[in-house]
Amino acid sequence: MKTFMGEDFVLKNKTAQTLYNNYAKDMPIFDFHCHLSVEEIYNDKKFSSITQAWLGGDHYKWRLMREMGVDESYITGDKGDYEKFLKYAEIMPYAIGNPIFHWTHLELRRYFGIDEILSPNTAKSIYDRANEKLQTLTARRLIAMSNVKKLFTTDDPVDDLHFHKLLKEDKTFEVEVDPAFRPDKALGIELPAYVSYIEKLSDAADIKIDGISSLCEALTRRIEYFDSVGCVCSDHALDVVMYMPATEEQVDGIVKKALAGGEMTLTEIEQYKGYVLVHLGREYARLHWVQQYHIGALRNNSARTMRLLGSDTGFDAIGDQTFAKKLSMLLDALDSTDELPKTILYCLNPRDNEVLATLINCFQQGGTVGKMQFGSAWWFNDQKDGMERQIMALSQVGLISKFVGMLTDSRSFLSYTRHEYFRRILCNMLGNLIEEGEYPDEVEFVGGIVRDICYNNAVNYFRK
């Protein structure tokens, strides 16, 4: 029997162990998609307890607590920090097979030096020791400990990027923190908040938005502003991929109707979103940005808890709508004029892995290595089986060697252990190919591929 999470955790053969220890383990991290707060990074946030650092915004953990029947007051409610921590500790022994069991103990080991297994019996000791350690583990320290060299936050077009500017002037923090442009609210023409959001966008861009031309101009101005503060990528939540060709005149009428409070038809929504996405893609290409599409989330499924707790609190799921044809049409609309930017496609439903893995190679381009990318296993797939399936799909129909690798997609400063998890899984899969005689025994060469996937490919990909 192997030791729980020993040195060779997930690494099932000697070649895998060599690849991880000699090539992957010490590589830096480039986190090109996360939800960390740039304000908290700038202010070097200090956490009052491990509960705040661990459970404060982690809906992965919240979902397990709810499934165990834990009352909401111990999750997002007003119970004390230790009471909440103890409730989390009580569910840990029951999380067998869940990646959170691994993440929890990786975080305890890597950041707090605690090897004990979290349970009700060890909760008080772990809580006290972790809190003592947290006295020196500020937000910046946690990032630096993780060997992060660069990260992108997620920022709305109306954001003033004040803290990004301050961070760039702060020479005491060596990690590069850049914004990523997230224009989802500008695309949500069917939503009740659309009109009020367009007013905010109008103010931020200093232009009166009264139709599609001024709307596109406002978005362009904000893109250029983000670019001036170091932004090199966008990010889109395409829960449902919508695209339908339309003329400027048609879309102008749609925008005017929406601003007047009119109700949108499905055709109008598709025409509007398609038109704006093409405009945005062309602007990204002009400035040599990368665009990221996150596809397939089914959000805010419980209307009751949405009213009580709001969004991003753990009530989302995997969607099952088909999207390949619409996505292909969208990419082709940009590609037809040679204005398709570098693009990373993520799917939330693992049944769509091969869809994206094959679609990207319809739009690759000479002169740009891996221009189109099938992004890492995302959200509910961010676990051992999900990562293996994504790596396998990409390997079998494309070049895993040119993959830009892992990201955190997290609001927690403790989530960088997910990169270790990914690297161990990657090395095990590649090591197994060598051990099984399915690839030559060229460990040094494959080690170079491992290093590229861990860090180098992303650095090169996001370079303007």
Secondary structure, DSSP 8 states (H G I E B T S, - for coil): ---TT-TTTT--SHHHHHHIIIIITT--EEE-S----HHHHHTT---SSHHHHHHSS-HHHHHHHHHTT--GGGTTSS--HHHHHHHHHHHGGG-TT-HHHHHHHHHHHHHH---S--STTTHHHHHHHHHHHHTS--HHHHHHHTTEEEEE--B-TT---HHHHHHHH-TT--SEEE--B--HHHH-TTSTTHHHHHHHHHHHHTS---SHHHHHHHHHHHHHHHHHTT--EEEEEESS-------HHHHHHHHHHHHTT----HHHHHHHHHHHHHHHHHHHHHTT-EEEEEE-EE----HHHHHHH-SSSS--EE-----HHHHHHHHHHHHTTT---EEEEEESSGGGHHHHHHHGGGS-BTTBTT-EEE----GGG-SHHHHHHHHHHHHHHS-GGG--------S-TTTTHHHHHHHHHHHHHHHHHHHTTSS-S-HHHHHHHHHIIIIIHHHHHT--
